[in-house]
Amino acid sequence: MFTLYDQVVRNWISGTGIDSVAQILDQLHFRACFAIAVSFALVLMLGPRTIGWLRRKKIGDTGVTDAAALAATAGGKKNVPTMGGILIVGAILGSTALLADLTNFYVLLAIITMLWLAVLGGFDDWLKLTAAARGGGRQGLYSWEKLVFQLGLGVLVAYFAYSHGNSEAERDLAHVLTLPFQKTYESSIGGLSENLIFLSMPIFVVIGTLMVAGMSNAVNITDGMDGLAGGVSAAVALGLVALCVIAGSESTAKMLLVPYIPGSEELAVMAGAMAGSCLGFLWFNCSPASVFMGDTGSLALGGLIGFIALVVRQEVLVLFMCAIFLMEIASVVIQVGYFKATGGKRVFRCAPYHHHLHLLGWTEQQVVARAWIVAVLLVVLGLATIKMR
């Protein structure tokens, strides 16, 4: 294993003669939990300085909305710094570098996924938020431009994730389709179930692309109220920690009858870092927000969630945990489709769905808090279904 901890901290501990302290730091469970604390602390420490820098650069929300009914609410958020996603991404990257195995293929691919989408989102944020200072011009990336980069990334990471498994084997669990309540093994002793479905590379790549690009857009659309996307992402990330620990341990995976994916356990550290950074970000993003994550954070978080789900072969289960995100993006698709099909009629008062609830009379704090509650329940129920196999 290669981590900054190995190169710096371990040498210092060895020099002090307290090697026994280092033993706990070698344990995956501790490193995953410690990553939560480290990333949380990084966001808290760097938050005030980063927010101040964003204010000085005048990278703030425009307070403009297409929905007239939300104009007053949006106006109250004008000039709140955005692009705060650099805090989330930076904390995840720092914690991962410190505590995860940087030679692990899946960790490297996850870092690439996160940085690719963070840069894409950051460029989109920068174009939108500096348009006035630049004297007009582009108001952000076009939707099709973002989608091209998201789909391109999805194809690449799905291809390499598939190839990292034994592509020559007919029954490689790295390529299995995991359905709800499906047993991967006949028993905890071993022996693969005869009913498993193994995906070909094209189908695997399609699923992987949809997971990465779809989840990236879903989290992005959900990011419309103070603390909404960050809180739900934190809950899902904690669920991903458990899924990675299970999938990466052969004995645990067989006991719970789910696919064993060698190497996926290191993603638990990155999922923990994601949970901690989102919780730290909520310190500044809770209502009234001092900073917004912007596309820089939301695109990266969604893509990372989708990628981890792909690796541990739990796409359906993670989608269940992410039902809040799916409901949000579905409301936009339904609203736009119905509007075009009927010549201007609407299903919801406003899309995404959190704005519909707001216009029904829910306060913004009620919408966010209840979304957090539902997200936590979905994660708990999702993890419970593993044992129900």
Rosetta blueprint (number, residue, H / E / L):
1 M L
2 F L
3 T L
4 L H
5 Y H
6 D H
7 Q H
8 V H
9 V H
10 R H
11 N H
12 W H
13 I H
14 S H
15 G H
16 T H
17 G L
18 I L
19 D H
20 S H
21 V H
22 A H
23 Q H
24 I H
25 L H
26 D L
27 Q L
28 L H
29 H H
30 F H
31 R H
32 A H
33 C H
34 F H
35 A H
36 I H
37 A H
38 V H
39 S H
40 F H
41 A H
42 L H
43 V H
44 L H
45 M H
46 L H
47 G H
48 P H
49 R H
50 T H
51 I H
52 G H
53 W H
54 L H
55 R H
56 R H
57 K L
58 K L
59 I L
60 G E
61 D L
62 T L
63 G L
64 V L
65 T L
66 D L
67 A L
68 A H
69 A H
70 L H
71 A H
72 A H
73 T H
74 A H
75 G H
76 G L
77 K L
78 K L
79 N L
80 V L
81 P E
82 T L
83 M L
84 G L
85 G H
86 I H
87 L H
88 I H
89 V H
90 G H
91 A H
92 I H
93 L H
94 G H
95 S H
96 T H
97 A H
98 L H
99 L H
100 A L
101 D L
102 L L
103 T L
104 N L
105 F H
106 Y H
107 V H
108 L H
109 L H
110 A H
111 I H
112 I H
113 T H
114 M H
115 L H
116 W H
117 L H
118 A H
119 V H
120 L H
121 G H
122 G H
123 F H
124 D H
125 D H
126 W H
127 L H
128 K H
129 L H
130 T L
131 A L
132 A L
133 A L
134 R L
135 G L
136 G L
137 G L
138 R L
139 Q L
140 G L
141 L L
142 Y L
143 S H
144 W H
145 E H
146 K H
147 L H
148 V H
149 F H
150 Q H
151 L H
152 G H
153 L H
154 G H
155 V H
156 L H
157 V H
158 A H
159 Y H
160 F H
161 A H
162 Y H
163 S H
164 H H
165 G L
166 N L
167 S L
168 E L
169 A L
170 E L
171 R L
172 D L
173 L H
174 A H
175 H H
176 V E
177 L E
178 T L
179 L L
180 P L
181 F L
182 Q L
183 K L
184 T L
185 Y E
186 E E
187 S E
188 S L
189 I L
190 G E
191 G E
192 L E
193 S L
194 E L
195 N L
196 L L
197 I E
198 F E
199 L L
200 S L
201 M H
202 P H
203 I H
204 F H
205 V H
206 V H
207 I H
208 G H
209 T H
210 L H
211 M H
212 V H
213 A H
214 G H
215 M H
216 S H
217 N H
218 A H
219 V H
220 N H
221 I H
222 T H
223 D L
224 G L
225 M L
226 D L
227 G L
228 L H
229 A H
230 G H
231 G H
232 V H
233 S H
234 A H
235 A H
236 V H
237 A H
238 L H
239 G H
240 L H
241 V H
242 A H
243 L H
244 C H
245 V H
246 I H
247 A H
248 G L
249 S L
250 E H
251 S H
252 T H
253 A H
254 K H
255 M H
256 L H
257 L L
258 V L
259 P L
260 Y L
261 I L
262 P L
263 G L
264 S H
265 E H
266 E H
267 L H
268 A H
269 V H
270 M H
271 A H
272 G H
273 A H
274 M H
275 A H
276 G H
277 S H
278 C H
279 L H
280 G H
281 F H
282 L H
283 W H
284 F H
285 N H
286 C L
287 S L
288 P L
289 A L
290 S L
291 V L
292 F L
293 M L
294 G H
295 D H
296 T H
297 G H
298 S H
299 L H
300 A H
301 L H
302 G H
303 G H
304 L H
305 I H
306 G H
307 F H
308 I H
309 A H
310 L H
311 V H
312 V L
313 R L
314 Q L
315 E H
316 V H
317 L H
318 V H
319 L H
320 F H
321 M H
322 C L
323 A H
324 I H
325 F H
326 L H
327 M H
328 E H
329 I H
330 A H
331 S H
332 V H
333 V H
334 I H
335 Q H
336 V H
337 G H
338 Y H
339 F H
340 K H
341 A H
342 T H
343 G L
344 G L
345 K L
346 R L
347 V L
348 F L
349 R L
350 C L
351 A L
352 P L
353 Y H
354 H H
355 H H
356 H H
357 L H
358 H H
359 L H
360 L L
361 G L
362 W L
363 T L
364 E H
365 Q H
366 Q H
367 V H
368 V H
369 A H
370 R H
371 A H
372 W H
373 I H
374 V H
375 A H
376 V H
377 L H
378 L H
379 V H
380 V H
381 L H
382 G H
383 L H
384 A H
385 T H
386 I H
387 K H
388 M L
389 R L
